[in-house]
Amino acid sequence: MTAWSILSRRGLFKIRVQYIHNKAHLQLRTYSLAGSGSESGASQDPPHSCISHDIDPGGIAEMRKAYKGTNEIFDVGDLVSKEPFKQFLSWFEEASKTDGIREANAMSLATSTKDGIPSVRMVLMKGIDDTGIYFYTNYLSQKAKELTENPNCSLMFYWEPLNRSLEKHFFNFRKLYLIWICIHFSQHVRVSGAAERVSEEESSKYFHSRPKASQIGACVSLQSQVISGRKVLDDRNEALTKKYLSDDVPIPKPDYWGGFKVIPLRFEFWQGQTNRLHDRIVFRKLQPNEEINSETTQEGSNGWVYERLMP
Ligand SMILES: Cc1cc2nc3c(=O)[nH]c(=O)nc-3n(C[C@H](O)[C@H](O)[C@H](O)COP(=O)(O)O)c2cc1C
């Protein structure tokens, strides 16, 4: 029998677990060792919805997460740069290092036909420089056709589980508290701009840097085309795998596969706050003949200006 269990049995120590969730900016777990008395901490209110949707599987209307504390706002003083690419890289690096985020480079890409019918899907950012953000795809796909007839598009990176844990120990004469504080961050970056194809040379270089199975996959899939069943894909994959994996020749990049660069005109950096007064800082290019309103808008570098939006 451990010392712990002997002391517990004799009532010298009590353990209490309190859990505050979504009530405040922080999530607290308090373990009180020894003594009695009532420690602070609220229990969770029973969920009640004032929304009258007929169907609400799993309590969607009540899903609500606490984000950062209000004393951790994201303000213009927190910008690491006065131009958006460096600011983006700073957030991106943090997201890439966060355990819960497997693909920080995953982004949604919204396109639209020339008649304005929109469409959105996920793609992976495969490069960024100070002129644009790169991804690769099939030029026969719906997204590529839409970008060809209408290059205007929008990207969204959403990094939800940016959690930071702090551990604190408090001791006083009668009690020892261990407190874990878990602060939830939620950030997104929205980019709007226009897409253009990258050169054949650049696409080919990236294509050949991919694992062979991915190169074969790109040859197999005529992305977004209708087929009669999975077998069509499997047969094509088998045939091309036999052809290319048996000998050591490089796999030629199909003409219909390559990259796009999205050239941004606007970046929005958004950081969630628990009280829903979220922080939004936008970088945009000045409109021709536009004069800066110095009360709201600040001059950045490389032709960018930045300003705060209401949430
Ligand atoms: C996380 C994730 C990343 C993806 N990355 C790419 C990508 O880089 N390129 C691509 O063509 N499709 C990618 N896809 C598949 C697309 O979302 C989409 O299904 C496909 O490109 C066809 O889209 P379209 O018919 O609108 O052109 C990805 C899907 C997911 C879920």
The ligand as a MOL file (V3000), in Angstrom:
LIG
                    3D

  0  0  0     0  0            999 V3000
M  V30 BEGIN CTAB
M  V30 COUNTS 31 33 0 0 0
M  V30 BEGIN ATOM
M  V30 1 C -5.8210 18.3250 -46.7330 0
M  V30 2 C -6.0540 18.1950 -48.2180 0
M  V30 3 C -5.0710 18.6220 -49.0870 0
M  V30 4 C -5.2700 18.5270 -50.4600 0
M  V30 5 N -4.2930 19.0040 -51.2830 0
M  V30 6 C -4.4930 19.0220 -52.6160 0
M  V30 7 C -3.5320 19.6230 -53.4770 0
M  V30 8 O -2.4890 20.1540 -53.0540 0
M  V30 9 N -3.7990 19.6280 -54.8060 0
M  V30 10 C -4.9460 19.0950 -55.3300 0
M  V30 11 O -5.1210 19.1250 -56.5410 0
M  V30 12 N -5.8750 18.5200 -54.5170 0
M  V30 13 C -5.6980 18.4780 -53.1790 0
M  V30 14 N -6.6470 17.9200 -52.3490 0
M  V30 15 C -7.8930 17.3940 -52.9610 0
M  V30 16 C -8.8350 18.5800 -53.2430 0
M  V30 17 O -9.4150 19.0290 -52.0270 0
M  V30 18 C -9.9420 18.2610 -54.2510 0
M  V30 19 O -10.6890 17.1540 -53.8610 0
M  V30 20 C -9.3810 18.0210 -55.6280 0
M  V30 21 O -8.2880 18.8680 -55.9240 0
M  V30 22 C -10.4530 18.2260 -56.6950 0
M  V30 23 O -10.9420 19.5390 -56.6150 0
M  V30 24 P -11.7000 20.2660 -57.8380 0
M  V30 25 O -12.5870 19.2140 -58.4660 0
M  V30 26 O -12.4840 21.3670 -57.1970 0
M  V30 27 O -10.6760 20.7670 -58.7740 0
M  V30 28 C -6.4760 17.9840 -50.9770 0
M  V30 29 C -7.4540 17.5590 -50.0820 0
M  V30 30 C -7.2380 17.6650 -48.7330 0
M  V30 31 C -8.3310 17.2130 -47.7830 0
M  V30 END ATOM
M  V30 BEGIN BOND
M  V30 1 1 1 2
M  V30 2 1 2 3
M  V30 3 2 2 30
M  V30 4 2 3 4
M  V30 5 1 4 5
M  V30 6 1 4 28
M  V30 7 2 5 6
M  V30 8 1 6 7
M  V30 9 1 6 13
M  V30 10 2 7 8
M  V30 11 1 7 9
M  V30 12 1 9 10
M  V30 13 2 10 11
M  V30 14 1 10 12
M  V30 15 2 12 13
M  V30 16 1 13 14
M  V30 17 1 14 15
M  V30 18 1 14 28
M  V30 19 1 15 16
M  V30 20 1 16 17
M  V30 21 1 16 18
M  V30 22 1 18 19
M  V30 23 1 18 20
M  V30 24 1 20 21
M  V30 25 1 20 22
M  V30 26 1 22 23
M  V30 27 1 23 24
M  V30 28 2 24 25
M  V30 29 1 24 26
M  V30 30 1 24 27
M  V30 31 2 28 29
M  V30 32 1 29 30
M  V30 33 1 30 31
M  V30 END BOND
M  V30 END CTAB
M  END
